[in-house]
Amino acid sequence: MESVHGHNVLNLIKEQEVSLSKEALLTRISAEFGKEARYHTCSSRELTAEELVDQFIGKGKLIETGEGIQYKGCNCHCH
């Protein structure tokens, strides 16, 4: 199974026109990349979709509000 780069997930979230709950976002990611997909970033490997989303929230690339999860931005210039 090929690993999906986290930036592909960020781009998917960025394209969403509305905030999604974490559950809805994970469902959307699964529909796009597959239920068994694993993800990687420059610093992490073999992440589940939930671990990836949590990591992006922790790093401030995504924000979680009462309305759902939103793309905030990415300062990474490696991609």
PyMOL commands that set and color helices and strands:
alter all, ss='L'
color gray80, all
select helices_A, chain A and resi 6-15+22-33+49-58
alter helices_A, ss='H'
color red, helices_A
select strands_A, chain A and resi 3-5+38-40+62-65+68-71
alter strands_A, ss='S'
color yellow, strands_A
deselect
rebuild
show_as cartoon
